[in-house]
Amino acid sequence: MGQKSHPFGFRLGITEAHRSRWYAPKALYGELLVEDEKIRKYLDNRLNRVPPNAMVADIHIERTREELKIILRTARPGLVIGPKGAEV
């Protein structure tokens, strides 16, 4: 039996971008990685698991020293934004 590799691993860096874009010193790397996972889990539970489903396909996280930017790719942006942008 051969070892199977996930197709996303082959595409990463060639046709697919990394899901998180940031650099951290060695001491903070683990904390930020756990924080990214918590953000993804929260957004997935909030937007994809509870009806009505917002159909979020990708969650990309970018960090700089001063800000955190979360990019959502969704099929139903109206459910994420809310009426007149009230949820943003």
N, C-alpha and C positions, 0 to 999 in steps of 0.2 A: 504494500500500500504506500502510495506517495503522500507527501505532505501537501496540504492544500493551502494556498495563500489567498487572502481576501483581495478581490479585484481593486478595491479602493487603494490598497497599498501599492499596487502597480501604477495606478494613475496619479498618485500623490506627487505633486511637483511638476508633472508633465502636462496633464490636461485638467487636473483638479487642484484647487488651492488648499492650503492648510486651513483648518477650521478656527484656529486661533493664531493671531499675529501679534506677538509681543516678545520682548526680551526682558529677563529679570536676572539679578545677581543670584548666585548659587544659594544663598541663605533664604531668599524669598521665593524661589522657583516652585517649591512644593506647595506653599500656601496659595500662590496664585493659580496653580493648576487645580487644586481642590476648589477654590472659589469659582473658577470657570465651570467646573462640573456641577456645582450647586446652582449656578445661574442657568445652565442648560436644563437641568432637571426641573427647576422651578418654572421656567418658561414652557417646557414641554407639558408639565402637569396643568399649568394654567390655561394654555392655548389649545393643546391637542387632546387632552383627556376629558375635559368637561364640555358637554354640549353647550352651545353650538361649537363645532370643531372649526378652528381657524386654518387648518391644513398647513402648518408651518413645515416647510421642507428642509431648510437649512438655518442654522444659527451660527453666525460668525462673530468672533469677539476680537476686537483690536484694542490695545492698551498703549497709552503713552504715559509719561510721568504725571500729567495733570488730568487726563480724562480716560474714561472707559466708553468705548463705542460698541454697541451691539447691533448687528445687521441681521434682520429677519427676512427670509424669503418665504412668502406666504401666498397662497392662492386666493385668500379672502382678506385683504388688508383692512376692509371696513370693520371686521370683528376685532382686529388688533388695535386699531386707532380709536374706535368708538365713535359715537355720534358727535360730529363737529370737533373731533380731536380731543374729546374729554378724557380718554384713557391714556393719552401720551404724557 
